[in-house]
Amino acid sequence: MSYFWTNTIWYVLLGILTIIELIFVMLRVDNRRLTIAFYLTLLGIVLHFETTIFIFMDAYAYYPMIIKNPPMPIDDMLMGNLFSQTSVSATALLIAVLNLKYYWFIIFAVMYGIIEELFLSLGIYSHNWYQTWMTVVGLPIYFWIAKKMYKKIIRGIKPLFYYGYIYLGLFLPNSVILTHMFFILTRHQDFNTTLLSDPVSSRFLIFWVHFHLLFLPIMLMYFLGFKFIWKVLVILVLYLIYYISYKLNLIWIKEGWFLPVSSANIFGMYLSVVILDKLYDSNRSMTENSKVN
């Protein structure tokens, strides 16, 4: 309990600010479904980036002390990272949706630099090789990308870019929430930690491959409109890949939980694709209606 007031509370406060920011944005937009989808896409950008520098390049560490006795120490750090990235993405959404001027990029980047220095001084976050100035320099680039992407989706984008938006938006609901929070943190599923010399890199390399092995065939199956028999075949192949990975100890699944875990991951990915497509498709419907009127 003592860690709550020294460590966790600061992440909670950051989370509250993020929620307030998101509520403010939602009250200002007409198409909330599109806004939710675009927020997931923006979050997917930073989470993919974080997978590289935070996990594989060991740039920094978080100490939120949220999870007691996690499967691996990095699992608690990931919770702190999630608070950070949801906040940054909410700000990028605010800038994009409200079409804020470019000087706001600098203002918000400096604000996050100050927050980062505060977390460092409190001892609830630390740098390895990373430096705060990298945040201040990098965030305006991210905000600029967010603003350009939002303008593209509003005007209508080509299918290839549309699929990219869907792909980025899948990372939070499928990998972070379903696979990591629901299965890894409850110790029902995990990934091999001995394939590489570094256990963390080994685990998350397979985690990353796992996401893409599910994403690619399901995206193709859904958007190419496969016939029912071919959909069944794709699903069966995914179960086979899961079983082989399980037998090779690339994926660990709690005894008696193979079918529930594999099914939840496979059909969870499919459901995520469907929901994101419907959320983004709401923009097309609104655009067509406005043209008719």
Backbone as CSV, one residue per row, in Angstrom:
resi,resn,N_x,N_y,N_z,CA_x,CA_y,CA_z,C_x,C_y,C_z
1,MET,0.840,-1.215,0.000,0.000,0.000,0.000,0.866,1.252,0.000
2,SER,2.070,1.162,0.637,2.919,2.344,0.720,3.367,2.814,-0.656
3,TYR,3.536,1.879,-1.606,3.962,2.238,-2.953,2.902,3.049,-3.701
4,PHE,1.659,2.904,-3.299,0.601,3.638,-4.002,0.829,5.141,-3.903
5,TRP,1.169,5.613,-2.723,1.312,7.060,-2.506,2.669,7.600,-2.952
6,THR,3.624,6.710,-3.171,4.934,7.179,-3.633,5.126,6.982,-5.132
7,ASN,4.521,5.934,-5.678,4.733,5.605,-7.087,3.438,5.615,-7.914
8,THR,2.507,4.775,-7.517,1.319,4.536,-8.342,0.471,5.781,-8.536
9,ILE,0.343,6.601,-7.505,-0.551,7.752,-7.545,-0.228,8.684,-8.709
10,TRP,1.060,8.819,-9.032,1.459,9.728,-10.105,1.015,9.209,-11.471
11,TYR,1.051,7.907,-11.639,0.559,7.309,-12.881,-0.963,7.400,-12.958
12,VAL,-1.613,7.244,-11.815,-3.072,7.380,-11.765,-3.478,8.801,-12.147
13,LEU,-2.768,9.796,-11.620,-3.063,11.198,-11.954,-2.869,11.456,-13.447
14,LEU,-1.819,10.866,-14.015,-1.602,10.992,-15.455,-2.747,10.341,-16.221
15,GLY,-3.217,9.207,-15.724,-4.352,8.525,-16.349,-5.627,9.354,-16.276
16,ILE,-5.850,10.023,-15.142,-7.037,10.881,-14.987,-6.992,12.046,-15.972
17,LEU,-5.823,12.643,-16.116,-5.656,13.734,-17.093,-5.931,13.242,-18.511
18,THR,-5.514,12.020,-18.804,-5.762,11.435,-20.126,-7.254,11.259,-20.371
19,ILE,-7.962,10.757,-19.365,-9.413,10.561,-19.492,-10.123,11.896,-19.710
20,ILE,-9.722,12.910,-18.953,-10.315,14.247,-19.113,-10.077,14.762,-20.523
21,GLU,-8.871,14.564,-21.020,-8.516,15.013,-22.365,-9.364,14.302,-23.418
22,LEU,-9.545,12.997,-23.253,-10.340,12.224,-24.207,-11.813,12.629,-24.174
23,ILE,-12.340,12.859,-22.973,-13.728,13.307,-22.847,-13.920,14.649,-23.533
24,PHE,-12.968,15.554,-23.336,-13.026,16.876,-23.976,-13.063,16.744,-25.496
25,VAL,-12.216,15.862,-26.029,-12.185,15.649,-27.481,-13.519,15.083,-27.963
26,MET,-14.034,14.085,-27.257,-15.285,13.429,-27.672,-16.466,14.400,-27.670
27,LEU,-16.435,15.368,-26.770,-17.514,16.355,-26.718,-17.426,17.360,-27.858
28,ARG,-16.275,17.436,-28.500,-16.071,18.421,-29.559,-16.238,17.855,-30.968
29,VAL,-16.403,16.542,-31.100,-16.468,15.926,-32.434,-17.885,15.462,-32.759
30,ASP,-18.156,15.348,-34.052,-19.451,14.842,-34.504,-19.443,13.325,-34.651
31,ASN,-18.332,12.791,-35.146,-18.236,11.348,-35.376,-17.359,10.712,-34.309
32,ARG,-17.975,10.283,-33.232,-17.216,9.719,-32.112,-16.650,8.346,-32.448
33,ARG,-17.343,7.591,-33.289,-16.845,6.263,-33.651,-15.532,6.373,-34.425
34,LEU,-15.480,7.301,-35.342,-14.235,7.528,-36.077,-13.125,7.985,-35.136
35,THR,-13.466,8.848,-34.192,-12.479,9.376,-33.248,-11.898,8.268,-32.377
36,ILE,-12.746,7.347,-31.935,-12.268,6.206,-31.136,-11.315,5.350,-31.958
37,ALA,-11.701,5.062,-33.198,-10.864,4.245,-34.072,-9.522,4.920,-34.321
38,PHE,-9.554,6.229,-34.580,-8.317,6.945,-34.873,-7.419,7.009,-33.637
39,TYR,-8.018,7.112,-32.456,-7.218,7.095,-31.226,-6.485,5.765,-31.077
40,LEU,-7.167,4.668,-31.389,-6.520,3.357,-31.330,-5.370,3.259,-32.325
41,THR,-5.550,3.874,-33.491,-4.486,3.883,-34.493,-3.292,4.692,-34.010
42,LEU,-3.552,5.874,-33.456,-2.471,6.700,-32.916,-1.740,5.979,-31.794
43,LEU,-2.492,5.301,-30.970,-1.882,4.549,-29.869,-1.051,3.398,-30.408
44,GLY,-1.526,2.790,-31.500,-0.771,1.708,-32.120,0.580,2.162,-32.629
45,ILE,0.646,3.410,-33.127,1.923,3.948,-33.615,2.951,3.982,-32.495
46,VAL,2.585,4.585,-31.364,3.558,4.721,-30.272,3.859,3.381,-29.602
47,LEU,2.871,2.481,-29.558,3.120,1.187,-28.931,4.078,0.339,-29.768
48,HIS,3.965,0.417,-31.087,4.927,-0.283,-31.939,6.318,0.326,-31.774
49,PHE,6.378,1.643,-31.697,7.652,2.330,-31.494,8.247,1.955,-30.144
50,GLU,7.395,1.897,-29.122,7.851,1.558,-27.777,8.357,0.126,-27.696
51,THR,7.753,-0.764,-28.483,8.229,-2.142,-28.506,9.698,-2.193,-28.878
52,THR,10.096,-1.291,-29.776,11.486,-1.247,-30.233,12.409,-0.630,-29.184
53,ILE,12.103,0.603,-28.756,13.078,1.302,-27.894,12.960,0.925,-26.415
54,PHE,11.767,0.615,-25.951,11.600,0.291,-24.529,11.948,-1.161,-24.239
55,ILE,11.453,-2.079,-25.074,11.657,-3.496,-24.796,12.973,-4.001,-25.388
56,PHE,13.186,-3.783,-26.692,14.359,-4.360,-27.341,15.632,-3.532,-27.161
57,MET,15.479,-2.203,-26.977,16.655,-1.346,-26.845,16.865,-0.845,-25.412
58,ASP,15.967,-1.220,-24.497,16.127,-0.925,-23.069,16.424,0.553,-22.813
59,ALA,15.569,1.423,-23.377,15.805,2.872,-23.314,15.577,3.449,-21.925
60,TYR,14.562,2.952,-21.228,14.214,3.496,-19.920,13.408,2.485,-19.126
61,ALA,13.054,2.836,-17.916,12.304,1.924,-17.043,11.255,2.703,-16.261
62,TYR,10.125,2.052,-16.029,9.034,2.634,-15.247,8.879,1.850,-13.944
63,TYR,8.461,2.558,-12.887,8.249,1.906,-11.595,6.888,2.310,-11.024
64,PRO,5.790,1.892,-11.668,4.462,2.275,-11.177,4.013,1.466,-9.960
65,MET,4.606,0.305,-9.767,4.264,-0.585,-8.644,2.762,-0.879,-8.614
66,ILE,2.223,-1.178,-9.782,0.791,-1.476,-9.914,0.528,-2.963,-9.734
67,ILE,1.375,-3.790,-10.350,1.190,-5.242,-10.307,2.121,-5.842,-9.266
68,LYS,1.535,-6.501,-8.300,2.318,-7.168,-7.272,2.698,-8.564,-7.760
69,ASN,3.966,-8.923,-7.665,4.464,-10.225,-8.086,4.080,-10.526,-9.546
70,PRO,4.513,-9.700,-10.497,4.196,-9.948,-11.908,4.960,-11.158,-12.434
71,PRO,4.505,-11.767,-13.543,5.238,-12.898,-14.137,6.705,-12.551,-14.413
72,MET,6.960,-11.326,-14.906,8.306,-10.801,-15.095,8.296,-9.352,-14.643
73,PRO,9.412,-8.828,-14.113,9.431,-7.428,-13.646,8.983,-6.421,-14.710
74,ILE,9.267,-6.710,-15.980,8.909,-5.772,-17.037,7.396,-5.632,-17.198
75,ASP,6.635,-6.610,-16.701,5.177,-6.528,-16.830,4.611,-5.344,-16.046
76,ASP,5.194,-5.055,-14.893,4.767,-3.873,-14.145,5.219,-2.608,-14.863
77,MET,6.429,-2.634,-15.428,6.923,-1.480,-16.179,6.032,-1.187,-17.383
78,LEU,5.528,-2.243,-18.009,4.657,-2.065,-19.172,3.379,-1.322,-18.808
79,MET,2.910,-1.513,-17.595,1.728,-0.779,-17.155,2.032,0.711,-17.060
80,GLY,3.214,1.043,-16.552,3.619,2.446,-16.508,3.774,3.022,-17.900
81,ASN,4.349,2.235,-18.797,4.515,2.666,-20.183,3.161,2.912,-20.838
82,LEU,2.177,2.070,-20.511,0.845,2.229,-21.093,0.197,3.533,-20.647
83,PHE,0.361,3.904,-19.383,-0.156,5.192,-18.903,0.474,6.336,-19.695
84,SER,1.772,6.230,-19.920,2.494,7.274,-20.642,2.027,7.392,-22.082
85,GLN,1.925,6.272,-22.770,1.603,6.311,-24.199,0.133,6.632,-24.469
86,THR,-0.767,6.221,-23.582,-2.170,6.607,-23.763,-2.329,8.115,-23.611
87,SER,-1.518,8.708,-22.728,-1.568,10.152,-22.528,-1.040,10.898,-23.748
88,VAL,0.117,10.477,-24.247,0.708,11.117,-25.423,-0.230,11.001,-26.628
89,SER,-0.837,9.827,-26.795,-1.750,9.606,-27.925,-3.013,10.445,-27.806
90,ALA,-3.495,10.651,-26.583,-4.664,11.499,-26.368,-4.365,12.938,-26.786
91,THR,-3.163,13.400,-26.489,-2.757,14.751,-26.894,-2.637,14.855,-28.412
92,ALA,-2.077,13.823,-29.042,-1.986,13.798,-30.504,-3.380,13.824,-31.125
93,LEU,-4.318,13.112,-30.511,-5.709,13.112,-30.990,-6.316,14.503,-30.863
94,LEU,-6.089,15.143,-29.732,-6.584,16.499,-29.499,-6.078,17.459,-30.577
95,ILE,-4.795,17.399,-30.847,-4.180,18.269,-31.841,-4.762,18.012,-33.226
96,ALA,-4.909,16.739,-33.578,-5.385,16.376,-34.916,-6.853,16.741,-35.122
97,VAL,-7.695,16.349,-34.169,-9.141,16.546,-34.317,-9.513,18.020,-34.260
98,LEU,-8.864,18.776,-33.382,-9.174,20.201,-33.256,-8.341,21.061,-34.203
99,ASN,-7.467,20.407,-34.979,-6.653,21.109,-35.978,-5.902,22.283,-35.348
100,LEU,-5.194,21.996,-34.254,-4.474,23.044,-33.542,-3.269,23.527,-34.342
101,LYS,-2.886,24.760,-34.108,-1.749,25.366,-34.802,-0.453,24.666,-34.408
102,TYR,0.567,24.854,-35.233,1.824,24.139,-35.041,2.550,24.537,-33.759
103,TYR,2.340,25.757,-33.254,3.044,26.140,-32.026,2.580,25.305,-30.835
104,TRP,1.374,24.713,-30.939,0.903,23.827,-29.878,1.749,22.555,-29.804
105,PHE,2.336,22.162,-30.933,3.215,20.988,-30.925,4.348,21.199,-29.921
106,ILE,4.931,22.384,-29.963,6.061,22.697,-29.084,5.597,22.815,-27.631
107,ILE,4.455,23.472,-27.445,3.937,23.665,-26.080,3.702,22.321,-25.398
108,PHE,3.010,21.418,-26.098,2.713,20.109,-25.511,3.977,19.270,-25.345
109,ALA,4.902,19.368,-26.291,6.153,18.610,-26.184,6.945,19.046,-24.953
110,VAL,7.007,20.353,-24.705,7.710,20.872,-23.529,6.994,20.422,-22.250
111,MET,5.661,20.425,-22.275,4.892,19.968,-21.107,5.228,18.518,-20.766
112,TYR,5.303,17.680,-21.797,5.651,16.273,-21.542,7.102,16.136,-21.083
113,GLY,7.969,17.017,-21.565,9.344,17.027,-21.079,9.397,17.345,-19.594
114,ILE,8.570,18.286,-19.158,8.506,18.656,-17.736,7.976,17.489,-16.904
115,ILE,6.919,16.825,-17.416,6.361,15.665,-16.712,7.417,14.564,-16.591
116,GLU,8.174,14.352,-17.668,9.224,13.332,-17.651,10.282,13.654,-16.604
117,GLU,10.685,14.907,-16.531,11.674,15.310,-15.531,11.113,15.165,-14.112
118,LEU,9.824,15.447,-13.947,9.181,15.263,-12.645,9.212,13.804,-12.229
119,PHE,8.864,12.902,-13.158,8.869,11.473,-12.856,10.284,10.989,-12.527
120,LEU,11.272,11.551,-13.217,12.662,11.198,-12.924,13.050,11.628,-11.515
121,SER,12.668,12.844,-11.150,13.014,13.371,-9.831,12.320,12.615,-8.708
122,LEU,11.147,12.069,-9.000,10.388,11.308,-8.004,10.891,9.870,-7.871
123,GLY,11.741,9.458,-8.805,12.277,8.100,-8.758,11.301,7.039,-9.222
124,ILE,10.264,7.437,-9.968,9.265,6.472,-10.442,9.467,6.147,-11.925
125,TYR,10.579,6.635,-12.459,10.922,6.450,-13.862,12.420,6.723,-13.969
126,SER,13.109,6.011,-14.844,14.555,6.249,-14.987,14.988,6.068,-16.429
127,HIS,16.048,6.755,-16.787,16.647,6.629,-18.115,17.785,5.625,-18.072
128,ASN,17.959,4.903,-19.169,19.169,4.119,-19.373,20.083,4.908,-20.313
129,TRP,19.774,4.878,-21.597,20.517,5.730,-22.536,19.649,6.875,-23.073
130,TYR,18.350,6.775,-22.854,17.411,7.779,-23.353,17.581,9.098,-22.591
131,GLN,17.195,10.224,-23.230,17.252,11.537,-22.593,15.948,12.294,-22.845
132,THR,15.598,13.191,-21.925,14.329,13.925,-22.023,14.245,14.760,-23.293
133,TRP,15.369,15.307,-23.746,15.324,16.140,-24.943,14.830,15.351,-26.158
134,MET,15.006,14.043,-26.145,14.519,13.211,-27.248,12.996,13.218,-27.303
135,THR,12.358,13.252,-26.135,10.903,13.366,-26.069,10.443,14.696,-26.632
136,VAL,11.110,15.770,-26.207,10.725,17.118,-26.637,10.916,17.286,-28.145
137,VAL,11.938,16.668,-28.696,12.194,16.759,-30.139,11.284,15.806,-30.924
138,GLY,11.050,14.628,-30.382,10.291,13.612,-31.108,8.790,13.830,-31.150
139,LEU,8.218,14.368,-30.074,6.767,14.521,-30.015,6.188,15.440,-31.093
140,PRO,6.810,16.581,-31.411,6.253,17.395,-32.501,6.152,16.645,-33.830
141,ILE,7.091,15.746,-34.074,7.041,14.930,-35.294,5.817,14.010,-35.248
142,TYR,5.610,13.388,-34.093,4.444,12.509,-33.905,3.140,13.292,-34.048
143,PHE,3.082,14.483,-33.472,1.881,15.312,-33.572,1.610,15.713,-35.015
144,TRP,2.676,16.018,-35.751,2.539,16.385,-37.165,1.985,15.207,-37.976
145,ILE,2.514,14.007,-37.713,2.037,12.798,-38.390,0.559,12.567,-38.078
146,ALA,0.177,12.731,-36.802,-1.214,12.535,-36.389,-2.144,13.491,-37.126
147,LYS,-1.727,14.737,-37.250,-2.551,15.741,-37.921,-2.726,15.409,-39.399
148,LYS,-1.647,14.981,-40.052,-1.706,14.608,-41.462,-2.578,13.369,-41.670
149,MET,-2.444,12.401,-40.790,-3.228,11.171,-40.906,-4.714,11.437,-40.737
150,TYR,-5.063,12.326,-39.820,-6.477,12.627,-39.589,-7.092,13.308,-40.812
151,LYS,-6.348,14.209,-41.413,-6.847,14.881,-42.618,-7.059,13.876,-43.742
152,LYS,-6.167,12.882,-43.825,-6.284,11.855,-44.851,-7.545,11.021,-44.663
153,ILE,-7.789,10.592,-43.417,-8.938,9.710,-43.178,-10.250,10.467,-43.347
154,ILE,-10.276,11.751,-43.051,-11.484,12.553,-43.230,-11.818,12.708,-44.714
155,ARG,-10.794,12.919,-45.515,-11.002,13.121,-46.957,-11.207,11.812,-47.701
156,GLY,-10.809,10.704,-47.076,-10.896,9.411,-47.731,-9.536,8.966,-48.219
157,ILE,-9.112,7.781,-47.814,-7.780,7.306,-48.165,-7.873,6.033,-48.996
158,LYS,-6.780,5.714,-49.680,-6.717,4.517,-50.503,-6.705,3.276,-49.616
159,PRO,-7.192,2.145,-50.155,-7.310,0.916,-49.357,-6.044,0.510,-48.618
160,LEU,-4.883,0.619,-49.267,-3.640,0.179,-48.623,-3.391,0.949,-47.328
161,PHE,-3.600,2.270,-47.359,-3.417,3.080,-46.159,-4.518,2.783,-45.137
162,TYR,-5.714,2.511,-45.624,-6.833,2.167,-44.734,-6.490,0.915,-43.926
163,TYR,-5.946,-0.088,-44.603,-5.548,-1.316,-43.910,-4.453,-1.033,-42.891
164,GLY,-3.585,-0.067,-43.212,-2.546,0.324,-42.267,-3.132,0.925,-41.002
165,TYR,-4.173,1.740,-41.146,-4.851,2.321,-39.987,-5.450,1.210,-39.118
166,ILE,-6.060,0.217,-39.777,-6.646,-0.908,-39.052,-5.558,-1.685,-38.314
167,TYR,-4.476,-1.971,-39.017,-3.356,-2.726,-38.438,-2.830,-2.057,-37.170
168,LEU,-2.587,-0.761,-37.227,-2.075,-0.041,-36.063,-3.088,-0.044,-34.923
169,GLY,-4.362,0.059,-35.269,-5.404,0.114,-34.249,-5.632,-1.190,-33.517
170,LEU,-5.113,-2.293,-34.061,-5.345,-3.606,-33.458,-4.448,-3.882,-32.256
171,PHE,-3.351,-3.153,-32.138,-2.344,-3.515,-31.140,-2.866,-3.415,-29.709
172,LEU,-3.577,-2.355,-29.396,-4.075,-2.212,-28.024,-5.115,-3.264,-27.667
173,PRO,-6.222,-3.385,-28.427,-7.255,-4.337,-28.003,-6.802,-5.779,-28.048
174,ASN,-5.989,-6.138,-29.035,-5.643,-7.554,-29.184,-4.409,-7.949,-28.391
175,SER,-3.292,-7.262,-28.623,-2.045,-7.669,-27.971,-1.942,-7.200,-26.524
176,VAL,-2.236,-5.917,-26.298,-2.051,-5.360,-24.952,-3.128,-5.849,-23.993
177,ILE,-4.386,-5.684,-24.379,-5.477,-6.016,-23.454,-5.746,-7.515,-23.393
178,LEU,-5.977,-8.133,-24.563,-6.350,-9.555,-24.558,-5.167,-10.456,-24.197
179,THR,-4.109,-10.410,-25.019,-3.000,-11.343,-24.812,-2.204,-11.034,-23.547
180,HIS,-1.813,-9.766,-23.374,-0.946,-9.456,-22.225,-1.716,-9.359,-20.917
181,MET,-2.703,-8.486,-20.867,-3.403,-8.276,-19.593,-4.270,-9.469,-19.199
182,PHE,-5.010,-9.995,-20.163,-5.994,-11.024,-19.826,-5.383,-12.401,-19.653
183,PHE,-4.332,-12.697,-20.433,-3.762,-14.041,-20.358,-2.380,-14.099,-19.705
184,ILE,-1.470,-13.212,-20.084,-0.119,-13.278,-19.509,-0.130,-12.895,-18.034
185,LEU,-0.785,-11.780,-17.712,-0.778,-11.333,-16.313,-1.552,-12.273,-15.392
186,THR,-2.492,-13.042,-15.946,-3.226,-14.025,-15.139,-2.558,-15.395,-15.185
187,ARG,-1.390,-15.450,-15.875,-0.585,-16.672,-15.964,-1.326,-17.825,-16.653
188,HIS,-2.071,-17.508,-17.717,-2.705,-18.532,-18.537,-1.957,-18.737,-19.858
189,GLN,-1.133,-17.754,-20.223,-0.360,-17.841,-21.448,0.926,-17.040,-21.288
190,ASP,1.973,-17.496,-21.941,3.214,-16.720,-21.989,4.019,-17.199,-23.183
191,PHE,5.189,-16.588,-23.382,6.004,-16.900,-24.544,7.415,-17.275,-24.108
192,ASN,8.081,-18.054,-24.947,9.399,-18.598,-24.641,10.402,-17.496,-24.289
193,THR,11.159,-17.705,-23.217,12.143,-16.709,-22.774,13.580,-17.168,-22.984
194,THR,13.767,-18.304,-23.645,15.120,-18.850,-23.823,15.545,-18.910,-25.287
195,LEU,14.703,-18.467,-26.192,15.052,-18.511,-27.612,16.240,-17.598,-27.906
196,LEU,16.275,-16.438,-27.247,17.390,-15.503,-27.351,18.117,-15.452,-26.008
197,SER,19.289,-14.845,-25.992,20.071,-14.771,-24.751,19.384,-13.902,-23.697
198,ASP,18.666,-12.866,-24.157,17.940,-11.995,-23.233,16.507,-12.481,-23.096
199,PRO,16.062,-12.872,-21.892,14.708,-13.408,-21.716,13.598,-12.450,-22.151
200,VAL,13.771,-11.162,-21.862,12.749,-10.180,-22.225,12.639,-10.055,-23.741
201,SER,13.770,-9.938,-24.413,13.761,-9.833,-25.877,13.183,-11.090,-26.513
202,SER,13.535,-12.250,-25.957,13.014,-13.516,-26.466,11.495,-13.566,-26.360
203,ARG,11.012,-13.238,-25.192,9.567,-13.279,-24.947,8.808,-12.357,-25.885
204,PHE,9.281,-11.131,-26.033,8.516,-10.153,-26.807,8.757,-10.248,-28.313
205,LEU,9.829,-10.893,-28.720,9.992,-11.188,-30.139,8.911,-12.177,-30.571
206,ILE,8.721,-13.230,-29.783,7.677,-14.216,-30.107,6.300,-13.588,-29.949
207,PHE,6.134,-12.730,-28.959,4.884,-11.983,-28.764,4.551,-11.181,-30.018
208,TRP,5.563,-10.497,-30.576,5.398,-9.673,-31.777,5.058,-10.536,-32.992
209,VAL,5.765,-11.656,-33.139,5.483,-12.587,-34.242,4.081,-13.163,-34.099
210,HIS,3.694,-13.489,-32.883,2.359,-14.022,-32.585,1.272,-13.066,-33.070
211,PHE,1.457,-11.787,-32.795,0.488,-10.770,-33.239,0.358,-10.769,-34.762
212,HIS,1.481,-10.805,-35.462,1.452,-10.715,-36.920,0.975,-12.001,-37.577
213,LEU,1.253,-13.154,-36.980,0.762,-14.409,-37.530,-0.759,-14.504,-37.450
214,LEU,-1.331,-13.829,-36.469,-2.787,-13.767,-36.371,-3.352,-12.680,-37.285
215,PHE,-2.686,-11.530,-37.264,-3.188,-10.369,-38.000,-3.248,-10.586,-39.508
216,LEU,-2.158,-11.070,-40.110,-2.063,-11.136,-41.569,-3.139,-12.021,-42.208
217,PRO,-3.278,-13.295,-41.816,-4.310,-14.132,-42.454,-5.731,-13.656,-42.172
218,ILE,-5.973,-13.136,-40.972,-7.327,-12.691,-40.639,-7.686,-11.425,-41.406
219,MET,-6.741,-10.507,-41.563,-6.993,-9.319,-42.377,-7.295,-9.710,-43.818
220,LEU,-6.509,-10.614,-44.381,-6.736,-11.068,-45.755,-8.098,-11.758,-45.876
221,MET,-8.388,-12.619,-44.932,-9.647,-13.352,-44.946,-10.842,-12.411,-44.890
222,TYR,-10.743,-11.394,-44.074,-11.870,-10.469,-43.878,-12.044,-9.511,-45.052
223,PHE,-10.960,-8.852,-45.455,-11.081,-7.813,-46.469,-11.146,-8.349,-47.897
224,LEU,-10.673,-9.570,-48.134,-10.797,-10.168,-49.463,-12.094,-10.944,-49.626
225,GLY,-12.861,-11.006,-48.550,-14.183,-11.641,-48.630,-14.123,-13.124,-48.944
226,PHE,-13.274,-13.860,-48.234,-13.160,-15.299,-48.464,-14.522,-15.989,-48.306
227,LYS,-14.726,-17.019,-49.094,-15.921,-17.845,-48.923,-15.811,-18.622,-47.617
228,PHE,-16.954,-19.098,-47.135,-17.018,-19.731,-45.825,-16.020,-20.877,-45.677
229,ILE,-15.925,-21.728,-46.697,-15.045,-22.894,-46.603,-13.586,-22.473,-46.456
230,TRP,-13.191,-21.373,-47.127,-11.825,-20.883,-47.022,-11.575,-20.217,-45.671
231,LYS,-12.592,-19.582,-45.125,-12.468,-19.012,-43.780,-12.227,-20.118,-42.758
232,VAL,-12.979,-21.202,-42.902,-12.810,-22.337,-41.991,-11.398,-22.896,-42.098
233,LEU,-10.895,-22.988,-43.337,-9.556,-23.520,-43.560,-8.495,-22.626,-42.908
234,VAL,-8.636,-21.295,-43.052,-7.691,-20.355,-42.445,-7.690,-20.501,-40.928
235,ILE,-8.870,-20.598,-40.346,-8.982,-20.753,-38.888,-8.323,-22.045,-38.429
236,LEU,-8.545,-23.127,-39.163,-7.946,-24.415,-38.799,-6.418,-24.349,-38.887
237,VAL,-5.902,-23.670,-39.895,-4.450,-23.515,-40.032,-3.889,-22.727,-38.854
238,LEU,-4.605,-21.685,-38.416,-4.158,-20.897,-37.265,-4.139,-21.748,-35.998
239,TYR,-5.146,-22.611,-35.829,-5.134,-23.526,-34.685,-3.935,-24.472,-34.768
240,LEU,-3.622,-24.936,-35.981,-2.495,-25.847,-36.175,-1.180,-25.155,-35.820
241,ILE,-1.019,-23.903,-36.279,0.192,-23.136,-35.954,0.304,-22.944,-34.449
242,TYR,-0.823,-22.648,-33.816,-0.843,-22.484,-32.363,-0.406,-23.779,-31.672
243,TYR,-0.933,-24.906,-32.160,-0.624,-26.192,-31.529,0.849,-26.552,-31.696
244,ILE,1.386,-26.330,-32.907,2.802,-26.616,-33.146,3.684,-25.729,-32.264
245,SER,3.329,-24.439,-32.170,4.090,-23.512,-31.322,4.021,-23.928,-29.861
246,TYR,2.875,-24.414,-29.451,2.664,-24.896,-28.088,3.545,-26.116,-27.812
247,LYS,3.582,-27.041,-28.763,4.380,-28.258,-28.604,5.879,-27.971,-28.645
248,LEU,6.265,-26.941,-29.393,7.678,-26.568,-29.478,8.110,-25.657,-28.328
249,ASN,7.170,-25.394,-27.409,7.413,-24.524,-26.250,7.727,-23.086,-26.626
250,LEU,7.315,-22.681,-27.822,7.424,-21.269,-28.189,6.339,-20.473,-27.487
251,ILE,5.192,-21.112,-27.323,4.074,-20.529,-26.572,3.765,-21.443,-25.404
252,TRP,3.723,-20.877,-24.211,3.314,-21.648,-23.038,1.860,-21.335,-22.720
253,ILE,1.068,-22.368,-22.509,-0.342,-22.212,-22.143,-0.620,-23.109,-20.946
254,LYS,-1.302,-22.567,-19.986,-1.638,-23.318,-18.771,-2.368,-24.610,-19.122
255,GLU,-2.033,-25.667,-18.417,-2.621,-26.972,-18.704,-4.147,-26.916,-18.656
256,GLY,-4.759,-27.450,-19.713,-6.221,-27.467,-19.808,-6.821,-26.215,-20.429
257,TRP,-5.951,-25.263,-20.786,-6.434,-23.982,-21.308,-6.065,-23.755,-22.771
258,PHE,-5.564,-24.770,-23.461,-5.147,-24.554,-24.842,-6.293,-24.058,-25.716
259,LEU,-7.405,-24.736,-25.699,-8.523,-24.358,-26.575,-9.103,-22.989,-26.227
260,PRO,-9.373,-22.681,-24.940,-9.883,-21.335,-24.624,-8.909,-20.216,-24.999
261,VAL,-7.612,-20.412,-24.724,-6.628,-19.360,-24.997,-6.442,-19.160,-26.498
262,SER,-6.237,-20.246,-27.227,-6.034,-20.134,-28.677,-7.281,-19.581,-29.358
263,SER,-8.443,-20.020,-28.938,-9.695,-19.529,-29.535,-9.902,-18.050,-29.260
264,ALA,-9.630,-17.634,-28.029,-9.800,-16.227,-27.671,-8.866,-15.340,-28.484
265,ASN,-7.634,-15.785,-28.694,-6.685,-14.990,-29.471,-7.071,-14.929,-30.946
266,ILE,-7.472,-16.041,-31.508,-7.835,-16.087,-32.926,-9.106,-15.288,-33.199
267,PHE,-10.155,-15.599,-32.461,-11.432,-14.934,-32.714,-11.444,-13.512,-32.146
268,GLY,-10.586,-13.268,-31.134,-10.451,-11.907,-30.637,-9.846,-11.000,-31.687
269,MET,-8.860,-11.513,-32.428,-8.274,-10.741,-33.520,-9.314,-10.472,-34.605
270,TYR,-10.076,-11.489,-34.955,-11.110,-11.316,-35.993,-12.137,-10.273,-35.561
271,LEU,-12.579,-10.364,-34.325,-13.565,-9.411,-33.814,-12.996,-7.999,-33.792
272,SER,-11.721,-7.855,-33.428,-11.085,-6.535,-33.407,-11.040,-5.924,-34.798
273,VAL,-10.730,-6.745,-35.800,-10.701,-6.266,-37.191,-12.086,-5.788,-37.613
274,VAL,-13.089,-6.577,-37.303,-14.471,-6.225,-37.677,-14.891,-4.913,-37.019
275,ILE,-14.629,-4.778,-35.722,-15.051,-3.579,-34.989,-14.334,-2.337,-35.509
276,LEU,-13.028,-2.434,-35.716,-12.281,-1.278,-36.226,-12.756,-0.881,-37.616
277,ASP,-13.028,-1.869,-38.460,-13.534,-1.569,-39.798,-14.880,-0.845,-39.722
278,LYS,-15.740,-1.289,-38.837,-17.062,-0.650,-38.690,-16.912,0.766,-38.134
279,LEU,-15.992,0.961,-37.203,-15.778,2.290,-36.645,-15.258,3.250,-37.709
280,TYR,-14.289,2.804,-38.482,-13.754,3.661,-39.544,-14.762,3.848,-40.673
281,ASP,-15.559,2.826,-40.932,-16.546,2.907,-42.008,-17.619,3.951,-41.717
282,SER,-17.774,4.318,-40.444,-18.768,5.338,-40.084,-18.448,6.673,-40.747
283,ASN,-17.157,6.930,-40.998,-16.775,8.170,-41.668,-17.255,8.181,-43.109
284,ARG,-17.167,7.030,-43.775,-17.632,6.919,-45.152,-19.135,7.138,-45.236
285,SER,-19.859,6.587,-44.276,-21.325,6.729,-44.268,-21.729,8.190,-44.062
286,MET,-21.051,8.864,-43.135,-21.371,10.261,-42.867,-21.042,11.141,-44.072
287,THR,-19.934,10.819,-44.748,-19.537,11.597,-45.927,-20.548,11.442,-47.047
288,GLU,-21.013,10.193,-47.270,-21.998,9.942,-48.318,-23.320,10.636,-48.010
289,ASN,-23.725,10.628,-46.748,-24.979,11.263,-46.348,-24.920,12.780,-46.549
290,SER,-23.741,13.359,-46.236,-23.596,14.797,-46.386,-23.649,15.195,-47.852
291,LYS,-23.135,14.325,-48.747,-23.187,14.613,-50.161,-24.619,14.565,-50.689
292,VAL,-25.386,13.606,-50.176,-26.793,13.461,-50.586,-27.587,14.669,-50.151
293,ASN,-27.356,15.126,-48.922,-28.089,16.270,-48.391,-27.644,17.571,-49.078
